[in-house]
């Protein structure tokens, strides 16, 4: 390239009405940072300039793979460098925007003149990531023991190992004005509904935010109703769960720096289905799933029912039980609502303290604090021993929710039920329940009803909703997803093969 052309490229240019920086200005901005390295070197045949960010470059790759060839003098042009250095992802470009982006990604820039273009970009990114470890939130006794990590490449690898199919599509986009976080959208072409895929792509492209640190940011920004306490995208740390859900026709979202993957569209019942359910016999799995659903209802309603009954509806309590309740509360000076709020808030404080403290200290606080405070409050006459048992069982039941985000929602729902139980008794509970159901009926996930297959009722999808039937009966993908290929396997042929084997 002539010197005249180089001078032209170094001027401010305009593309599509947008001002573009010259290489002089790009390097000048980097030079104000102490970790930016730029130096001049030469061989017997050529003089060159090297620029890179020291904190983003793997120095071992630089010293062992790049510098020996640069110093050898066996090259004259950038094309010679591109062909001679044994590293992939070497590009030659005159685009200063690409140069700026690649320098921030850990590339090394080599120019034959100090500010002349084109420039050669060599990938030498330092890769420091946590090794794949056990799941911490969705731990299971049986099944795979791998969990996602913070590296987007490692997470995609974990999924590709489970779905070695060329139809698995990965669409990457950078989000965040400052963070420029990589976000990968995953789906299986030919199965996933294009409308769902396009919805996810468009919503992520429309995000206007400077810093994206975790997948939870994406969840809040692309949810249908950002004011709802219910999570509208499934958050999981298990690669086996993601690969299975992708095979159903859903869309996955991986955020670089986050060990959790988002899945959508989702439904309410999926938040109470542990992936362990598919590792057990269908009878056991269905029983455990029903236990979880009962535990959630128990956790939300049992304390408000206690408050409503003791405040307004003594006549509903059997005589023998009423005598026990009266004897347990005869020294308690507080009304039932204050008594219940005291214990509920105490449980929440213990949870938060246990979650924020180091692991060993947090476990001690949770166990010792619960025992000491519970015993002391009963002996001091602030609460009754019966309510203490009820609140403890309610807290225990809330832990059965497999997805942590939904568990937080369940914890929060108890308080509006408590307040309305104090205000209107059982009528208040019914009123609160009606508000809750109205909200859930209106709620959607990527435009799909959140209460499917309960409402709108889809009988075929109930096979894997409140209960899980045998795999032989799950020959079709959920109809609510409107997948391009609804058939997972031909059920009649599978049944025929089974009969032949017998």
PAZA-363838 format. One record per residue: x, y, z of N, C-alpha, C in turn; residue in three letters. Coordinates in steps of 0.02 Angstrom, whole numbers, plus 50000, padded with zeros to 5 digits. Atoms other than C-alpha are relative to their C-alpha. Layout:
<pts>
XYZXYZXYZALA/...
</pts>
This chain:
<pts>
500434994050000500005000050000500455006250000UNK/499594994050005500725017149954499925004450061UNK/500034995449944501115030650081499415004649995UNK/500594995650009499755041350006499374996650024UNK/500595003849978498485027550036499994999450075UNK/499975000549927499105025350214499775006550033UNK/500204993649971498905043850246499265001149996UNK/500724999350008497145043250179499634995950053UNK/500345004349951496685028750295500055002850070UNK/499914997449932497355038050447499565006050014UNK/500454994349990496135052350421499344997750029UNK/500675001549975494435053150502499554998349941UNK/500465002050053493235043550390499314999250028UNK/500695000449979491365042150395499674994249963UNK/500355005750030490345026350366499294999950027UNK/500705000149979488465026750368499825005750046UNK/500154994349958488495043950448500334999750069UNK/499695000849934489555037650595500735001849996UNK/499304997949999491225045450639500444994150019UNK/499565005649989492645033050632500705002550018UNK/499354997949977494305034550724500554997349954UNK/499425002350036495965033450635500434995650046UNK/499565004249960497315021350692500405004150051UNK/499644995649954498275035850770499585001350063UNK/500454998549944496775040150879499854993850042UNK/500135006249963496405022050923500584998350046UNK/499425001749959498175018750984500135005450053UNK/499914994749950498225035651072499544998950060UNK/500455001449945496715030651175500254994250043UNK/499735005749963497505014051222500635002050039UNK/499364998349970499165022351264499925003350069UNK/500114997049933498395031251414499924994750054UNK/500065005549951498205014151498500694996950012UNK/499335002449982499715007251591500144993049976UNK/499885006950022499464989451528500064999449924UNK/499935000250073499594994451344500745000349982UNK/499315000550021501234989551263500055001449926UNK/499864998650070501884996851100500745001449992UNK/499284999050010503654995651036500184998849926UNK/499745000750068504674996350877500564994949999UNK/499475005050008505784982150816500164999449926UNK/499825000950070506684977450658500434993849991UNK/499575005550021507524963150568500475002649945UNK/499554997950054508814963450430499625002249938UNK/500384998550061507414965550304499435005050010UNK/500604995949991505984975250383499975002850071UNK/500144996949935505494986950524499264999350013UNK/500715001149984503854983850617499845002650070UNK/500244997549936502804989850763499524994850031UNK/500415005049964501994978350894499595003650054UNK/500444996849950500494983751001499544994750029UNK/500465004749967499484973951129499875002250072UNK/500164998949930498654974551300500304994250041UNK/499645005149963499784965251421499554995650043UNK/500445003849955498364959951537499524995549963UNK/500475004250038497364951951395500364994849957UNK/499615004350044498784942651307500354994550040UNK/499635005649970499504925551349500745000849981UNK/499304998650013501354929551366500384993949975UNK/499675006150023501854911451339499894999149924UNK/500145000450072500994911451168500415005249962UNK/499624994750032501844927951126500744998249994UNK/499285001449999503594922251176500194993849961UNK/499825006450030503544904551108499754999249928UNK/500295001250067502444905550952500065005949953UNK/500024994150043502524923450888500685003349993UNK/499374996350002504164931950936500564996549962UNK/499465003350038505344918450866499955001249925UNK/500084998950072504604920450692500105007349982UNK/499904992950014504584939450704500755001749997UNK/499294998449996506424939950751500434996249949UNK/499615004150045506954926850624500215003649936UNK/499854996450061506914938950479499814996449937UNK/500215003850059506124926150363499365002649969UNK/500614997250027504744937750312500125007349980UNK/499964993150024504504954150222499325003550002UNK/500674997150003502624956750211499554996950054UNK/500485002749952501114954150322499724993349977UNK/500225006550025500584939850209500494994550020UNK/499515004949977502204931150251499894998250074UNK/500145001249929501804933150436499384995650008UNK/500635003849995500034926650412500104992749982UNK/499885006850021500684911150325500524996450042UNK/499455003149964502184908250437499884998750073UNK/500115000849928501564910250616499504994350011UNK/500435006049990500804893650678499435001250049UNK/500574998449956499244901350755499405001249955UNK/500614998750037497454901450696499745007050015UNK/500334993649989496364916950686500495005949991UNK/499584994350019497644928450604499655003649942UNK/500364996250051496824942350504500385006349983UNK/499724993750023497404957150402499425004749985UNK/500574995550007496264972350408500225007249997UNK/499894992749999496174990950376499455003450040UNK/500574997349962494614993250484500225001450072UNK/499774998249933495075002650642499524997850055UNK/500485002649951493474997150729500164992750017UNK/499805006949988494014979050707500644999750041UNK/499374999949963495754983250770499885001550073UNK/500164998349930495054991450926499664994350036UNK/500365005649969493884976850960500464994250014UNK/499565005749992495214963650934500555001250052UNK/499524998549947496494972451044499704998950069UNK/500345001049936495224972151184499854992650013UNK/500125007249993494954953451151500644996150010UNK/499385003649988496794949251174500404998549937UNK/499625000950061497474950650997500625004450001UNK/499384996150007499214957150951499995003349931UNK/500014996250063499314970750818500725001149976UNK/499344999050030500804971350700499905004349937UNK/500024995550058501044985650576500705001049974UNK/499354998950031502454989050454500215007350004UNK/499844993149983502355007650490499645001750065UNK/500264998749932501955015750657499255001050000UNK/500714998750002500235021750608499704998349931UNK/500235001850067500055013950435499574993850001UNK/500435005850009498715001750383500154996949933UNK/500375004549955498374987650351500424997650059UNK/499675002949942498784979050515499854992650005UNK/500085007349990499014960750560499804998850072UNK/500255001549934498024954250708500084992550014UNK/499865007049982498594938150794499674998650067UNK/500355001749938497524929750925500494996950050UNK/499595002649946498474927151088499645000950067UNK/500424998749942497044928451211500184995450058UNK/499885004049940497394922751388499344996850022UNK/500605003749981496154909351440500064997650072UNK/500035002149930495854908351626499274998950019UNK/500705001649984494264899451675499984994550053UNK/500105005249949493604888751816499864993349966UNK/500125006650027493624870151784499274997950012UNK/500685002749992491974860951761499964996350066UNK/500065002749932491354856151934499294997350011UNK/500665002749983489854848752024499485005650003UNK/500544995149991488164857652020499935001850074UNK/500084997749930487914868152177499275001250018UNK/500704998449986486084873152161499544994249981UNK/500425005450024485324858752061500374993350006UNK/499625006349989486334844452135499524994150000UNK/500415006150002485674826852105500434994150021UNK/499655006049977486134809952179500194995749940UNK/499875003950061486004801052010500065004749941UNK/499944995950060486414807351836500675003449996UNK/499364996650010487844818051768500155004950056UNK/499784995649946488864828451890500375006149973UNK/499684994250030489414842351771499555006150007UNK/500374993749997488904860551789500345005149956UNK/499724994750041489144875851682500515004150039UNK/499514995649970490604887651715499925006949969UNK/500074993150024490924906051675500235000949928UNK/499754999450068491734902751505499464997949950UNK/500525001550049490514903551359500224994349954UNK/499765005450043491624892151253499934993250035UNK/500075006249963491664878851389499274997850005UNK/500715001749994489784879751410499714997449934UNK/500235002550065489464877751224500284993149986UNK/499705006650009490664863051223499614994750039UNK/500395004849960489664854551363499354998249966UNK/500635001450034488084856151259500124996249935UNK/499865003450063488864850951094500194992750011UNK/499845007049985489524835051175499374995950007UNK/500635003649990487734830451216499545000349939UNK/500394999650062487004836051050500495000649941UNK/499524999850056488294831350916499634999949933UNK/500414999650061487154836950775500135006649965UNK/499854994050037487494849250636499425005050000UNK/500584995549998485744856550659499995004450062UNK/499964995749942486224864050826500305006749978UNK/499784993450023486354882550785500185004450059UNK/499764995349948487314895550886500075006849968UNK/499994993150025487024914050855500295004450055UNK/499664995849950488224925850946499885007349987UNK/500094992850003487954944150984500325003050061UNK/499694996649943488834956651096499505005250027UNK/500494995749967487784966151222500365004050054UNK/499704995849948488254980651334500485005049969UNK/499594994850030489014997151281500714999850027UNK/499335000249970490474995351403500274992950005UNK/499775006949988490554976751443500094996049936UNK/499975003850064490274970551263499994992450014UNK/500055007049978489734953951338499754995649943UNK/500235004850050489594939051222499384996450024UNK/500625003749985487854931551219499884995249942UNK/500115005050051487534915351125499284997450005UNK/500685002650004485784910051069500044993149967UNK/499965006850024485604891251046499314997349984UNK/500625003450018484244881450957500164994649949UNK/499915005450049484044866050847499565001649940UNK/500364998350061483574870550670499584994049976UNK/500445005350021482114860650604499544997650055UNK/500425001949943481394858250779499715006350032UNK/500234994049966481314875250863499575004349955UNK/500454995550037479934887050811500385006549984UNK/499634994050020480694901550711499745006350035UNK/500284994149965479514913750797500325000950068UNK/499674999649935480254909450967500735002249993UNK/499304998350011482024910650899500075007449983UNK/499974992950020481714927550817499815004650057UNK/500194995949942480874934150974500595000950046UNK/499414999649956482404930051079500545004349969UNK/499484996050034483604937250950499845007450002UNK/500184992950004482634953450931500025003350069UNK/500014996949933482414956351118500715001150025UNK/499314999149977484264953651152500345005649960UNK/499724994550041484754965051007499765006850024UNK/500304993649979483604978551078500235002250069UNK/499774998149933484464978651248500465006049996UNK/499604994049996485164995851286500245000850072UNK/499734999649932486254994351440500764999949995UNK/499284999450007488074998151474500384993950026UNK/499635005449968488564983351584499564993850009UNK/500355006449992487964965251570500484995350035UNK/499545004149961488774954951708499794992850006UNK/500235006849987487684939551718499364998849959UNK/500605001850037486254930151635499375002850033UNK/500594997249966485064937151768499835007049973UNK/500144993550032485254954351684499574998949938UNK/500375001550061484644946751520499294997850017UNK/500665002449979483204938051610499535005850013UNK/500434994449982482544954351679499845004549940UNK/500094995250055482754963951516499584997249943UNK/500385002750057481924951851394499364996550023UNK/500625003249976480524945251506499395003849975UNK/500624996850024478754948651448499735005050050UNK/500264995649947478254956451615500555001050051UNK/499444998849955479714964251707499785001950071UNK/500254998449934478594968851855499724993950037UNK/500265006149968478104950851893500534996950045UNK/499525003549957478914941752039500184993149974UNK/499875006750026478854925651938500525000249944UNK/499525000450056480364921251830499674997149939UNK/500335002250061479824919351650500474996549951UNK/499525004150036481404910851588500314995250049UNK/499735005149956482074894751661500765000950005UNK/499284999149987483804896951739500284993550028UNK/499735006449978484854881251754500764999949993UNK/499275000850003486664876251785500204993049975UNK/499875006850020486494858551715500014999449923UNK/499975000950073487094854851536499524994649975UNK/500465005250022486044838951529499295002649995UNK/500684997250003484464848751566499935004549938UNK/500034995450058484864861851433499964996049935UNK/500015003950062485224848851299499334996449991UNK/500655003350004483614839651340499455004949980UNK/500514995050015482574855551334500085002749929UNK/499904998050069483384860951170499714994949951UNK/500285005350042482864844151097499245000349998UNK/500734999150001481074848551145499795005649953UNK/500174994650045481164863851033500035006950031UNK/499954993549967481564877751155500655003649980UNK/499434995850017482864891551143500425001250062UNK/499554998949945484394893251254500405006449991UNK/499594993850001485384908951300500584999150048UNK/499395000549959487184907951363500335006850001UNK/499674993549991488014923551433500714998850025UNK/499305000849980489904924551444500105003050069UNK/499894997849932490414925851626499474997650048UNK/500545002549956488854917251693500004992449998UNK/500035007449998488774898951751499294997349994UNK/500705002150007486894898351717499775001549929UNK/500274999350068485974896151552499255001150005UNK/500724998550001484254903251514499664995849946UNK/500405004050046482904892951429499305003149995UNK/500684997550010481274899051354499724997749933UNK/500504998149949479844899051327499914994450051UNK/500095004949947479454890551491499305000750030UNK/500665000049967477934886551598500094999450075UNK/499965000149927477534887151782500194993150027UNK/499885006749973477554868251808500724997849991UNK/499315002050010479324866851740500455002150058UNK/499604997849943479984876451890499964995350059UNK/500075004949946479394862352003500194993049978UNK/499785006450026480114848451896500764999750002UNK/499285001049997481854842951945500214995449943UNK/499785004450055482884834951807500134992950025UNK/499945006749972483134820251926499394995749984UNK/500625003850013481334815451885500084995349940UNK/499925004250060481934808351719500514994450011UNK/499535005449985483234797251803499684994450041UNK/500345004949959481964788051910499444996749960UNK/500605003150026480544776251872499435005149999UNK/500514994850007479024786151814499535000450060UNK/500434999849940478004781251968500345004050055UNK/499644996249949479344787652087500055007349981UNK/499934993050022479624803251982499355003850008UNK/500654996649993477764807351979499845001450073UNK/500134999049929477634804852167500405005950028UNK/499584994549975479104816552203499775006749973UNK/500234993750029478414829652084499375002450035UNK/500604998149964476724829452170500165002350071UNK/499784997949933477604830652339500255007349997UNK/499744993250006478484846452278499435005049992UNK/500574995450010476864854352218499605000950064UNK/500354999449935476024850352384500415004350048UNK/499574996249954477524857452478499965007549985UNK/500044992950018477414873852382499345003050025UNK/500644997549975475554875852420500005000450076UNK/499965000049926475874871252602500425005850024UNK/499564994749979477304883652615499675006949996UNK/500324993550010476244898052549499405001050047UNK/500664999249969474594894552638499964998350074UNK/500125002749933474874885952805500035005550053UNK/499974994749949475424901252906499425005049992UNK/500594995750007474074912852831499354996750024UNK/500605003549975472754899452869499995000150077UNK/499964999649926473374899053050499775006850024UNK/500184993249979473214917953063499255001349989UNK/500714998850015471494918552979499554996250048UNK/500425004249957470804904353086499995002750071UNK/499984997649931471394911153253499725007150006UNK/500254993149996470844928953209499245000349991UNK/500714999450018469104925753135499604993650006UNK/500385006250013468634907453123500144994650052UNK/499895005049947468804898753292499534994049992UNK/500505005350004467244888653252500224994349952UNK/499775005250046468194879053115500514995250032UNK/499495004149968469454871953239499664994750043UNK/500285005349956469034854953319500135001650073UNK/499964998249929468754855953506500664998050033UNK/499385002349968470264845553559500605004349977UNK/499454995950025471424855553446499945007250025UNK/500104993249974470654871953505500285000750070UNK/499724999949932471104867653685500765000349999UNK/499275000050006472894864253632500255006949978UNK/499804993450025472994880753537499945005350055UNK/500104995049946472284890653684500544999450053UNK/499485001049949473504882753806500685002349977UNK/499354998050026474974886253691500065007649993UNK/499984992850010474474904553671499795004050061UNK/500274996349942473894908953845500495005150028UNK/499514995249974475524917853888500285004549945UNK/499744996050056475804925553715499615006649997UNK/500364993650000475374944253720499855002749930UNK/500074997250068475464946953531499424996849964UNK/500525003050043474024944553409500334995249950UNK/499715005150045474254930153284500415002949943UNK/499654997350057474804941553141500705002350018UNK/499344997849979476234949453239500444994150019UNK/499645006149982476724932453307500284996649937UNK/499795003350062476784925153130500535004249963UNK/499514995850034477704940153056500684999750034UNK/499375000349963479014939253194500394993749980UNK/499665006250017479404921053156500204999749927UNK/499855000150071479314922852967500605004449984UNK/499444995550012480484937752968500654997350031UNK/499415003149969481664928553086500294994649955UNK/499775005250046481744913852965500355003249939UNK/499704996750058482104925752820500675003150017UNK/499354997349979483484934352918500524994650006UNK/499535005649994484294917652957500214997649930UNK/499835002150069484194912852772500495004849969UNK/499564995050031484984929052715500695000050033UNK/499365000249966486334928352848500404993849980UNK/499665006150020486744910252804500255000349928UNK/499804999650071486824914452617500585004949990UNK/499494994950010487964929652638500654998450037UNK/499405001649962489194922352765500384994349966UNK/499635005850026490584909952722499654993550016UNK/500395006249997489954892052700499964997050070UNK/500005003449935490484884652866499665004350053UNK/500324995649951489954899852967499265000549986UNK/500704999550018488314901152870499604994050023UNK/500355006049976487844883152911499905000250075UNK/500054999549927488204886153094499475005050021UNK/500504994949985487164902053096499304997349988UNK/500675002550016485694893353012499754995050050UNK/500225005349954485644878353129499955002750072UNK/499994997649930486164886153296499525005850009UNK/500444994249994485244902553263499274998050002UNK/500705002350001483624893553221499794996850065UNK/500165003549937483684882553375499975004950058UNK/499964995449943484204896353496499435005049999UNK/500524994850004483004909753433499304996950009UNK/500655003249993481544897553418499854998150071UNK/500105002049929481774890553593499915006050045UNK/500034994049958482064907653669499335003749991UNK/500624996450012480524915353586499414996550032UNK/500545003749967479394901353652500045000950075UNK/499924999349928480114902353828499845007150023UNK/500144993149981479954921253827499275001849991UNK/500714998750009478124919953778499845004549942UNK/500134995950058478304929453615499624996349946UNK/500345004150050477684915053507499774993550032UNK/500235006549975476754898753531500414994549968UNK/499615005550027477614882153507499684996949938UNK/500345002850059476294876653380500175004149938UNK/499824995850058476624891653267500734999149981UNK/499295001250014478484888553283500094993849956UNK/499975006150041478224870953214499745001349930UNK/500304998650066477104877453074500485004049956UNK/499544995850039478354890853019500624996049979UNK/499425004250017479794878353025499834995249943UNK/500205004450054478834866052917499895003949935UNK/500104995850060478354880152798500675001849967UNK/499334998450027480184885252779500314993849968UNK/499735006250027480684867152753499674998249933UNK/500365001550062479344864852619500235004549942UNK/499794995450053479974880052523500664997949969UNK/499355002250027481674871852501499934994549948UNK/500095005450048480924858252392499965002549928UNK/500034997250067480804870152243500674999249965UNK/499365001450032482154864452119500355006249973UNK/499704994050030482424881652039500025005550052UNK/499904995249946483144894652157499595006349990UNK/500384993850012482304909652073499274999250019UNK/500705001249981480584901752096499944999350075UNK/500015000549927481024897752277499955006850033UNK/500044993249973481294916252309499305003049992UNK/500684997750011479594920052234499524997050051UNK/500435003449951478754907252347500095003150069UNK/499874996849935479584915052499499645006750006UNK/500304993449998478924932152453499234999750001UNK/500735000350006477134926552415499654999150068UNK/500335001149935476804921652596499785006450034UNK/500144993949963476804939552656499355003549978UNK/500664997250017475354946652552499424995550023UNK/500525004449975474354931052598499905001150075UNK/500064998849927474744934352783499615006450014UNK/500334993649987474194952452775499254999849983UNK/500715000450018472554948652686499634995150046UNK/500315004549951472224934152807499845003750064UNK/500134996049941472364946552950499425005049988UNK/500504994850015471244959152861499304996949991UNK/500665002750018469824948152795499924992650016UNK/500065007149983470164930552860500064995549938UNK/499995004650057469834916152740499775003449936UNK/500204996250059468964928352623500605003649970UNK/499394996750024470604937852613500464995249964UNK/499595005050034471514921752568499734998649930UNK/500305001350065470284918352428500105006049953UNK/499904994050041470434936352367500725000249974UNK/499295000050020472344935152364500134994549949UNK/499925005650047472244918352276499725001949931UNK/500304997950064471104925952142500475005049965UNK/499524995450030472344940252115500604996349971UNK/499435003950023473754927652100499854996249936UNK/500185003850059472834916851975499885004649940UNK/500104995250055472324932051872500675002249971UNK/499334998050023474134937451864500334994449959UNK/499695005750035474714919951813499664998749932UNK/500365001050063473354918651679500215005249947UNK/499794994850047473944934951601500744999749983UNK/499285000250009475784930751615500204995649941UNK/499755003850057476744924751462500764999450003UNK/499285001050007478484918251423500164999849926UNK/499864999250071479124924151254499364999749958UNK/500644999850036477314926751205499574993850008UNK/500385006149990476754909351259499695000050071UNK/500335000049934475494906951403500434996450053UNK/499585002549946476414904051567499694994050036UNK/500335005449964475104892051637499884993849958UNK/500075006150040475134879751493500374994350036UNK/500605002450036474664865551488499374999950043UNK/500594999849957473474868951634499485004749969UNK/500454995350035472734884151547500425004049951UNK/500535004050029472434884251405500134992650007UNK/499905007149987472134865851438500244996349938UNK/499735004250054473184854251330500114993150030UNK/500005006649969472814836351379500624996049982UNK/499425004050021474234828851278500645002050037UNK/499414997749965475524839551367499994998650074UNK/500055001649929474904834251539500404993650016UNK/499615006149988475924818251516500665001450035UNK/499384998249968477444827651577499935006950033UNK/500124993749966476734841651683499954998850076UNK/500075001449929476014837951855500284993250019UNK/499705006649991476584819851836500434998649938UNK/499615002150059477814811051720499834992849983UNK/500175006750023477204796151621500614996649970UNK/499425003550028478374782851547500245003249935UNK/499714997250061479534787851405499644997549937UNK/500345002850058478564776551287499385004049981UNK/500594995950013477084788551302500185007349984UNK/499784993150013478134804251274500295000549930UNK/499745000350069478304801951086499965006749964UNK/500074993650033477824819951045500285005650044UNK/499764994149965478614836451091499405004150024UNK/500574996049975477544848851190499675004149945UNK/500364996550053476204855751076500005007550010UNK/500014992949985476284872651164500585003649966UNK/499424996950032477984875751081499905000949925UNK/500134999650071477264873550906500644998849960UNK/499365001650032478874865250848499894998049927UNK/500045001950070479254861950665499954992549991UNK/500035007350002479464843450702499734997550067UNK/500285001849934478264838150841500124992750020UNK/499915007149985478714819550832500714998750025UNK/499355001849973480134813750944500214993149976UNK/499885006650027479994795550893499324996949984UNK/500645003250018478644784550811499784995250054UNK/500215004049942477694777450959499764993049980UNK/500255006550021476864763350861500574995349984UNK/499435004150017478524757150794500384997850063UNK/499675001749938479294757750967499634994650038UNK/500415005049967477854747751039500074993349964UNK/499945006150039478014735050897500674996650015UNK/499345002949986479884732750930500014996950070UNK/500035002549932479534730251115499644993350001UNK/500375006250002478254716751077500414994449968UNK/499585005050032479484707750961500534997550047UNK/499475002149953480854707751093499714995350053UNK/500305004349949479664700051217499844993149972UNK/
</pts>
